[in-house]
Amino acid sequence: MKFTIFALAGALASANAHKQLRKVHRKLDGENARDELDGSAQISFAKCIEVTVQPDDDEDIQYAIQSGYAKPVKSFAAFYTNVYANDNEMMMVGLGDYVAAKVKSSAMKTQQMCESCREFEETCNPEEEEVEEEEAADEEEAAEEEEAADEEEAAEEEGAEEEGEEGADDAERKLATAIDDSFCYECQANGCYVEEEEGEDGAVDYKEQLAQFIEQTAECYQVENYADANGNAVYVGMTCGSYGDAAEFAVFLDEDCTIETNKLSAATVLAAAGANDDGVSMSQVYSYAAMYMQEAFTTTLSCEQVEYYDPNDGDYEYNADGDAAVEMNEACGNIVDDAVYIADCAAEDAAEEDEEEDEEDEEKWYDFDVEDGGDLDEVCAIVNYKMNAGESFEYFYDEKTQGTTYERDITGNLKSSSSKSGMGGGMIFLIILLVAGIVVAPVAWLINSKKNTQASETDYQGGTLS
């Protein structure tokens, strides 16, 4: 049996406006194509975009949507690629892709630094015996030079001046080496050359666990060891928060993470699920993610791929003129590779299909923005239309019932990473773990039977069904 929503006249009017936008193409091809982005780009978050998608014809899903505790949505991240960009240069990509790239870049920063450090371990971390041999050789050489200087000082005055000039060149080279000395110091400070102590094999690497968790939720993560009251699987994915300025972890009823429910929180579900395959508490990993989620939406991501070199290595060749394109790093590449410029998305004229679609509308039980939330071109056309028409985006997520991972100031704005307290990340994480230890029991809820759910349209607390 299908449930028909006749009361949404305004929404159906909106559907007519959006109808001709469902077949799309992209403008600015060929000579008008935009310049390819490189490592000079700087990515900053603009807004969260949520669109409604065509739901399945499953009766249980239909009832959950009609009752107001589920909604078919898909979320995207809109962002700029330089600090001077305007809305014409705004791009969009799947919200999960954006969050995964930024969070992993922040969380794995030390590991990535250490990978570079290991390339220069012989320079930055020489063996003790080698150091002693080098010091002895330097002392012997210095003594010989002093003796030679005493014997030939008068005869080689001009040569001494030339040697002084060479010494100045050496000083310049040592300045470059000093930069490498600073690099080596950072390598040492980050413990990049510290051998793993015996017995540390079992230590939990929460950054690795976080990277894995973020990847899984970005794609739609089926929570193991957990099911709803009817034995149905649930999924955790990413969605727009109600403020529209950040992503939140939400619970979904389908494997594509498009049917979001506001009756369960991700924190509750993950806590009830216990540990993952590695034996690590899912609740702890979720709490650990909060620090990096805050940073992901309050900081700018530099796209430059930093390359280190040893100036004493004569075989290394680099572009001294600086006229080559700056290489883009992996994090930015993961964001922009599949992204599109919102202003470049347009719609083909679908007027010929209006008559057929009008007939189909009579049988629709739910109005939606796009048929396929995974079709970025189709979504982009709708987003472009809405932005040009001055339409606002609605968000289904409810922080009051679903929780939040963010800290905000009294005006509701996200606190920047620099404005947070001076406590270290480890201390903050310990506090989060203590709070996360107090977990509310999972909410028992049913969607398979009206007898088990007394929800009605008047109970609906999420966004507008449109």
Disulfide bonds with the S-S distance in Angstrom:
Cys48-Cys240 2.06
Cys114-Cys192 2.01
Cys117-Cys187 1.88
Cys124-Cys184 1.91
Cys220-Cys257 2.01
Cys303-Cys332 2.11
Cys345-Cys380 1.89
